[in-house]
Amino acid sequence: MKFVYDFTEGNKDLKDLLGGKGANLAEMTRLGLPVPPGFTITTDACRAFLLTGDEPDTLHDEVSAHLDALERRMGRRLGQGDDPLLVSVRSGAKFSMPGMMDTVLNIGLTDESVGALAAQAGDERFAWDSYRRLIQMFGRTVLGIDGGLFEDRIDEARRTAGVATDVELTADRLRALVAEFKEIVVAATGRGFPQDPREQMDLAVRAVFASWNGERARLYRRQERIPNDLGTAVSVCAMVFGNLGPDSGTGVAFTRDPASGHQGVYGDYLANAQGEDVVAGIRNTVPLAELERLDAASYAELLRIMEVLENHYLDLCDIEFTIERGKLWMLQTRVGKRTAAAAFRIAVQLLDQGLIDEREALRRVTGGQLAQLMFPRFSTESEHTPIGTGIAASPGAASGAAVFDSATAVARAAAGERVILVRRETNPDDLDGMIAAQGILTSRGGKTSHAAVVARGMGKTCVCGAEELQVDVAARRLTTADGTVIGEGDVLSIDGASGRVYAGEVPVVPSSVVEYFEGTAAPDADDLVAAVHRLMTLADRERHLGVRANADTAEDAARARRFGGEGVGLCRTEHMFLGDRRELVERLILADGEAEREAALDALLPLQRGDFTELFEAMDGLPVTVRLLDPPLHEFLPDLTDLSVRVALEHDERDTRLLTAVRRLHEQNPMLGLRGVRLGLVVPGLFTMQVRAIAEAAAARRAAGGNPRPEIMIPLVGTVQELEIVRDEAEAVIADVERVTGAALSIPLGTMIELPRAALTAGQIAGSADFFSFGTNDLTQTVWGFSRDDVEASFFTAYLEKGIFGVSPFETIDADGVGSLVRAAVTAGRAARPDLKLGVCGEHGGDPESVHFFHEVGLDYVSCSPFRIPVARLEAGRAATAGATTTP
Amino acid sequence: MKFVYDFTEGNKDLKDLLGGKGANLAEMTRLGLPVPPGFTITTDACRAFLLTGDEPDTLHDEVSAHLDALERRMGRRLGQGDDPLLVSVRSGAKFSMPGMMDTVLNIGLTDESVGALAAQAGDERFAWDSYRRLIQMFGRTVLGIDGGLFEDRIDEARRTAGVATDVELTADRLRALVAEFKEIVVAATGRGFPQDPREQMDLAVRAVFASWNGERARLYRRQERIPNDLGTAVSVCAMVFGNLGPDSGTGVAFTRDPASGHQGVYGDYLANAQGEDVVAGIRNTVPLAELERLDAASYAELLRIMEVLENHYLDLCDIEFTIERGKLWMLQTRVGKRTAAAAFRIAVQLLDQGLIDEREALRRVTGGQLAQLMFPRFSTESEHTPIGTGIAASPGAASGAAVFDSATAVARAAAGERVILVRRETNPDDLDGMIAAQGILTSRGGKTSHAAVVARGMGKTCVCGAEELQVDVAARRLTTADGTVIGEGDVLSIDGASGRVYAGEVPVVPSSVVEYFEGTAAPDADDLVAAVHRLMTLADRERHLGVRANADTAEDAARARRFGGEGVGLCRTEHMFLGDRRELVERLILADGEAEREAALDALLPLQRGDFTELFEAMDGLPVTVRLLDPPLHEFLPDLTDLSVRVALEHDERDTRLLTAVRRLHEQNPMLGLRGVRLGLVVPGLFTMQVRAIAEAAAARRAAGGNPRPEIMIPLVGTVQELEIVRDEAEAVIADVERVTGAALSIPLGTMIELPRAALTAGQIAGSADFFSFGTNDLTQTVWGFSRDDVEASFFTAYLEKGIFGVSPFETIDADGVGSLVRAAVTAGRAARPDLKLGVCGEHGGDPESVHFFHEVGLDYVSCSPFRIPVARLEAGRAATAGATTTP
């Protein structure tokens, strides 16, 4: 087996073997671009090392052969002679992965070669600084020494020298530091810093291999579901130096603006510096265009290379380069990250340029990006200066009065005020406050913190982990890095897309993309809208999946239609039992005997009929799937504990009577209780009242010249017998309405598949169902055995942090568990009934990755909230375009 | 296709085609026994009729041919001539089925043939009574006329004649009744009673076919899971008459005593009567032995036939026969029902006689019968006279003071009194009272009524539907048929095995079978115990499944061992957190910071260690599977509502603090919340404390010379990552204990499979598990999406009544749903890890039908409550004996 590839041997399609970095270095070499020579040790070698704890037998010789070749080509020897060759050792897995060892520069420097480097570079300080950096970086990452030990000595050296920055330390100071660093190495490892250049290199390679199984890397892989057995490659590359004087420098460049997508020259340049310095931000970079003035030849060469790369990769590339004494070297390239708006613009530009075809254009944008473009944003954000920046945890833009505890949030919100809940971190006790607030800001915690997870679940704007902001809950104030104090009631604005936090109110404007979907902006309103319009049109043409809306009212249905919804996939009738009608529902529940119960149902009938008539009118000509009442009855009554306390204190007679009913209906686990079809089978007349309302509404619409297309859906079916009984009753009612009105109503009757048992016996159930709609919310709850309400706040945070979940299974369908049931039910259902219509109406219907799953298992449609319809349309189109993934 | 079989053509193995009745009539004919000639129309004909609504084309001619043959053999014509042939038409499906039309006798009688019959029999009254019976029976069952219309006329005739019974009605009165009956037929159907004998027969056959889809028959099939497409056969048989004088008669006989199983002559005889009269109970039967005196020849012939039948069927047979003027005719035989004790005795007797082999003997008894033998019974029942009899709904024997409402039951039980809850019927509001009572008695409802279902779920004695008892809840009294009044506080005794109800206390004695299992009675204590011992020994030799116990204490473990348990399959540690230790648990839950939490855990550690040490001692040498803490923490705290009310009224400071914790831990659906492995991952130190206690207890036992074999089981795992983390922690703790104590502990670590997701991803989970134990209680809850506590009381009754369930899925495993997941998990788990140990510890582990299922899917063991161990052993042995079913 071949374990080492010269840069001249590989290419960009060998990412599995050479990692992303190595494959792209090889590709650039192959294109004849100026890449410093080097070679890549393959992931095969890493896997062999991880398995056995040792490098493969042949690796050492193979590396020697490649190193020899490199030395011959460069005319220099690694760490030896008058002009010693130095190399960098860089990790590079197939997927970029935080937590793995990254890079060791300057390998080859020793007590001996440091002098040669100084002489060769004509710069004593540069050579000792390079050696200091090597020992520090090698000590920390290869030898595992606490980095703070080195930092402390540098601090001390600066103090002693009376200077502010490392750059001001003299060569002598640096030489002394090297001596101290070497003592640290001896103290920590029991032996001296390796003086054999080849040993330095071998140890660094081995450390990269071992870092694959570092704790953070493993956690990251668990979260991102990256297989554990890929391993990482290691690239060994001849060093070039951007810090050899004013004719040297280093920079990053993009072939297009990654923020807007517009074409042009974008990037930053720092003269007389190494890449490390750019990252450290000690000196300010200049815009890349400045390079033209500093070094016109290198600039022209860079522009030429950027064009070569973009035409070769057919996409925005980002590039790292170094100029060593007037000679341009390419250190890295990859397809560059970009903002959502840029992604849409670039895809359409490349399509217009004829560089990519339409399906490829669809692959270049994601539903996640489209969703970002649909959030409102701050209109004048550029005019404001953020007081801090945190993690963009849940998108949107929100302004409101700062409050520092849940109770205050609830109280002020109840008084009509818009509030932002500010906490160091949140916990389950903050839930009420989070619900009441416009947005949530925390100073601690990452993307998987409680605040972030819960806010995303609620669709609420959240910035978390804004560590430069000091939150003092007791004193009810927030202090910024520059000492500005925001007290309770002061207005804050937070941007959930960028993570920025502003003092005062920043006006919010709606998204132009939403205005386009709403029909209030033309498809060519601006170039972003035009790009979105173009790609949505392509997606609609490609997709096999229909897209319907979860909509309970005529207003929602009308919006869904504007957003491209092709019907209602889920109308939840329970919402029609709330508000003014609560009293009727209470009468139904408290009914003493059949007559009272029927009177309550009779009173509800015309109200329900009215609801459905409006809904069918809004969706005229398109299917409307109405789910019969799902939740348990006690949801329509007061809370048991609250009412018990009230009765104990006030002894009100009506309350006491109510309490008896609440107690009777009380369930330990209402999610697993008397609800859905069970309720329909136990409460006589309830479902038939609803069926009658639907049928009469359809007949009324028909009489008015409309084209109503209702479909009736039975919730929570576990066994076909339940469905058979309800179906018989419903058919009798529909036949009765047809007889009375003379209308020929053809109303399909189907069922939710939202219990494991329904999925497991789908073949039987299909015998009595015209359609299935997968209720993946409930299915996720029962397959995992946890209720969303109870657990998102309690242990999901810990689970995400421990990497047990990569993403909440309520956000993206759990393909291994829940998904396998869906797949089996689709197969069994279609086998039993080839014309069975299949859809999904859980919230997963609007989630990009889940949409791909539903496409793949062959559903007919997804149904989601009206606002998610464009995302679902786009992803459904992308799913039909082979090779599109949901991550950019 | 052949649709009609002469009795001479069929045999007992053709039950699918000829039904049970037809097949056995053919078998007796084949054996040369005196069966009246006849033929059977097949289930194929019935299925064709049900499918098309018409008899198959060829059926009429085929019936004609067989009828001709019958007439030729008898030398008589159906309903014609001087000596008209009469026939009976009887339904007979593969399984006996209430709700189907049963029998029409005397077909062939018309206005004309009634006279010939009178002349031939020499008995005018007999002829007119037979005709009256035909019109009445035919009118009701074939023509669907309300039977009350006929009864009313008979009542009136009796009144007019001034007689008490039908038998006293004269021939003239009966002739007049026939005229009136014929008028009823005309009024109800618009045409006269058919005078064509063949038409009578054809209509009766068609009515039998149609009765297959009668409402009650369909309900019964749904409940008993009998396929809907079997259809019924119809037997047409020449009539013989037992009511032609003192030398005629009718009777039933058993080849052994169905009550005790003892050999001898058992049965009843009624001279000068038809079968109908025996059922109606108008005259008292005499013991069968009396027949010897009345008709020695027939008696001898009957004994000979009984011996033939028993030697042929190799089992207890029950027989219906008629003697017509000194000639014995066999009308029916089948393998007879018997009591549990009889089943055991008979199986061993037949085995001893060499009639059946050992595996067949095992097939002849069931775990359900064994369970009946293990309930305590009334010692002197025979000395008491029941005041009423109801349905034996839930076995056992109970005595106590009669109470008529739940609150009184709770109050009296709390005061230490034993009570029997008496209600017309129960509903969910009676739950507390049912829990408090020794037994439940209702006057309404059947085996699927609320009282029956809930009592069986609780394992509580219950007699329901004792309709002769009048329950007046308002007046707090029960009135028997003879007017005896039982008031509140008066002692009642109920026998859940027989359904009998007694006034006063009947002493209860333990079962001798239980004494045998306990070791306090010798294996030959009595002939029943000897039979049980013999068959248990056979079962243990045959079975592949191991049988363990669900036992939480050393006492339970010791009993389990006596009952034949081969280890503990489930030790629930939550019980160890109750009682005196509640306070420590409260400290753990209310802990403010790590130190307090650790202090609470440290205090619990030695207590847990002590528990385990005792348990391992009791099960020395056998495996003990300990499940780490499963329930949510709030189960160890007071109820939220109760505490809220108390705090609102009393403002106690400690309570207020407690309320905060209860609120924090409160979950809407605790079953779907923070429990099991989730709790272990979120509460630091909890699981490791338990693991340490187990390991230290094992080390202590090892040091004391014992052989502890603990296994640690992680509850509620949904994904392998959870298991991996807990496993890593547990292994570290065990290694630490090994290091400290020097004991080499080899403790397998496994998981419950009790969530659908665990079953669906069993292949992954097996990678980190040494064993699986299927938790089929929770699996049933999540697969069906209902919680046992909530739904058994609310909708299970309705579901059983509507036939949605045949049996509660918590009693017998739902093979189609839950079972399919178990099967898939077994396959995937073993594929991933061939040495994976597989067991089940849900309550299904002791249910006969479920044990067969677990045997069939290939588990290694079942675990059940100690008391169910003998049942599981027996059924495991029977399951290994091909062809054994769980119903007798």
Interface residues (C-beta under 8 A of the other chain):
Chain A: R222 P428 D429 L640 T641 S644 V645 A648 L649 R664 E667 Q668 N669 P670 M671 L672 G673 L674 R678 L681 V682 L716 G718 T719 Q721 E722 I725 E754 L755 P756 R757 L760 T761 Q764 D778 Q781 T782 V783 W784 G785 F786 S787 D789 D790 V791 S794 F795 A798 Y799 K802 G803 I804 D814 D816 G817 V818 S820 L821
Chain B: R222 P428 D429 L640 T641 S644 V645 A648 L649 R664 E667 Q668 N669 P670 M671 L672 G673 L674 R678 L681 V682 L716 G718 T719 Q721 E722 I725 E754 L755 P756 R757 L760 T761 Q764 D778 Q781 T782 V783 W784 G785 F786 S787 D789 D790 V791 S794 F795 A798 Y799 K802 G803 I804 D814 D816 G817 V818 S820 L821
